[in-house]
Amino acid sequence: MKRRNDDDAELAAAEVEYEEENDRYGAAGGFVLGLVVGAVIGAGVMLFSAPARGAVTRRRFRRRVRDLREDARGQFHDLSEDAGEELRRRRRRLERRLRRR
C-alpha cells in the first residue's frame, strides 16, 4: 500500500511540474505575440510619420513586414520544436514511472 501512495505522490508531483512548464511556454508564446504586434504597430506609425515619398515608404513598409513575418515564423518554429521535445521527454518520463508500477 505504501508503494502505491508513493507512486501517487510522484505522479502528482509530475503533474504539478508539467503545469509549471506549461505556464512557462505560455509566457514565451505571449511574449513573441506581443513582440510581433508591437513591431507591426511600430511599422504602421513609421508609415504615417515617414519623411520619404509614399512609394518609398510603402516599399520599406512591405520589406519590414516581410522580414517580421519571416522572423515570427522562425521563432514559432523554434518554440514548437522546443515544445515537441519537451512533450516527448515528459512522455518518456511518465511511461517509465508507469512501468515501475
C-alpha positions in Angstrom: 0.0 0.0 0.0 2.9 2.4 0.8 4.3 1.8 -2.7 1.1 2.9 -4.3 0.9 6.1 -2.2 4.5 6.9 -3.2 3.6 6.3 -6.8 0.5 8.6 -6.5 2.7 11.3 -4.8 5.3 11.0 -7.7 2.5 11.3 -10.3 1.0 14.3 -8.5 4.5 15.9 -8.4 5.0 15.2 -12.1 1.6 16.8 -12.9 2.5 20.0 -10.9 5.9 20.1 -12.7 4.1 19.7 -16.0 1.7 22.6 -15.2 4.6 24.9 -14.2 6.4 24.1 -17.5 3.2 24.8 -19.5 2.9 28.2 -17.8 6.5 28.9 -18.8 5.9 28.1 -22.5 2.6 30.0 -22.4 4.5 33.1 -21.3 7.1 32.7 -24.1 4.3 32.5 -26.7 2.7 35.6 -25.2 6.0 37.4 -25.4 6.5 36.5 -29.1 3.0 37.6 -29.9 3.5 40.9 -28.1 6.7 41.4 -30.0 5.1 40.8 -33.4 2.1 43.0 -32.6 4.4 45.8 -31.3 6.6 45.6 -34.4 3.5 45.8 -36.7 2.2 48.8 -34.8 5.6 50.5 -34.9 5.8 49.9 -38.7 2.3 51.5 -39.1 3.4 54.5 -37.1 6.5 54.8 -39.2 4.4 54.7 -42.3 2.4 57.7 -41.2 5.3 59.7 -39.9 8.0 58.9 -42.5 9.6 61.9 -44.3 10.2 59.8 -47.5 7.9 59.8 -50.6 4.8 57.5 -50.4 6.2 54.8 -52.8 9.5 54.6 -51.0 7.8 54.4 -47.6 5.4 51.7 -48.8 8.3 49.6 -50.2 10.1 49.9 -46.9 7.0 49.0 -45.0 6.4 45.9 -47.2 10.0 44.8 -46.7 9.8 45.3 -42.9 6.5 43.4 -42.7 8.0 40.6 -44.8 11.1 40.4 -42.5 8.9 40.5 -39.4 6.8 37.7 -40.8 9.9 35.6 -41.5 11.2 36.3 -38.0 7.9 35.3 -36.4 7.8 32.1 -38.4 11.3 31.2 -37.3 10.5 31.9 -33.7 7.3 30.0 -33.9 9.1 27.1 -35.4 11.8 27.2 -32.7 9.1 27.3 -29.9 7.1 24.5 -31.5 10.3 22.3 -31.8 11.2 23.1 -28.1 7.6 22.2 -27.0 7.7 19.0 -29.0 11.0 17.9 -27.5 9.7 18.7 -24.0 6.5 16.8 -24.6 8.4 13.8 -25.8 10.8 14.0 -22.8 7.9 14.2 -20.4 6.0 11.3 -22.1 9.1 9.1 -21.7 9.4 10.1 -18.1 5.8 9.3 -17.4 5.9 6.0 -19.3 9.0 5.0 -17.2 7.1 5.8 -14.0 4.0 3.9 -15.1 6.1 0.9 -16.0 7.6 0.8 -12.4 4.1 0.4 -11.0 
